């Protein structure tokens, strides 16, 4: 599910800073995943036609200073990027990180910030669009 968020949103900026300050926790979990952990992803910025798109990389690997992963279906409709494309990004360029443990979201700070702004039917639809739950 795509959600439009203003580029100057204080909640998203705080979530991004929190994700960046805890990226070492994510790298440790990614390097030694437990059986109940899955869906390791990082959110990255991609620029196109003067705009910025924030997309999650899936099937993630860590190579010492950068993450590589494939773009998911949320890249559909972009001119310069396509679903399944492999993208590599330096760790300090990651906007968010997440994984799922026992069907519950770990990390996903920008997702939490977005969810916190939604009310009623919008929030319910957002939560139903996801394959995990929030704690």
C-alpha positions, 0 to 999 in steps of 0.5 A, spaced: 500 500 500 502 506 498 501 512 502 503 519 500 507 523 506 509 530 506 517 531 505 517 535 511 513 531 516 517 531 523 514 524 525 517 521 519 524 525 519 524 522 527 523 515 525 528 515 519 533 518 524 531 512 529 532 507 524 539 510 522 541 510 529 539 503 530 541 500 524 547 496 527 541 492 531 538 490 524 545 488 521 546 483 527 539 480 526 540 480 518 547 476 519 544 471 524 536 470 523 532 466 528 528 461 525 522 465 527 525 472 523 523 473 516 522 479 511 528 483 512 528 489 508 530 496 508 527 502 505 531 507 500 530 513 496 530 513 489 529 519 485 525 520 478 523 525 474 525 530 480 521 526 485 523 522 491 520 515 492 521 511 498 521 503 497 523 497 500 528 492 498 527 485 499 531 479 499 536 483 502 544 481 503 549 485 507 556 486 504 560 490 509 558 497 508 552 496 503 545 493 503 543 489 496 536 487 495 530 487 490 525 492 489 518 489 490 511 491 486 511 498 489 516 500 484 511 498 478 509 504 474 516 507 475 520 509 469 527 508 471 526 502 476 522 496 476 520 490 480 525 485 481 531 490 480 537 489 484 539 496 488 545 497 492 545 502 497 550 504 503 548 503 510 548 511 512 543 512 506 537 507 509 531 511 511 528 505 515 529 497 516 524 492 518 523 485 519 518 480 522 518 476 528 513 471 530 508 475 525 510 482 529 513 488 526 520 489 528 523 496 526 519 499 521 519 506 524 516 510 518 511 505 518 509 506 525 509 513 524 504 513 518 500 508 522 500 513 528 497 519 523 491 514 520 484 514 524 478 510 523 477 506 516 484 509 513 488 506 519 484 499 519 485 499 511 492 500 512 493 495 517 489 489 513 494 491 507 500 488 511 502 481 513 504 482 520 501 486 526 504 492 530 506 491 537 
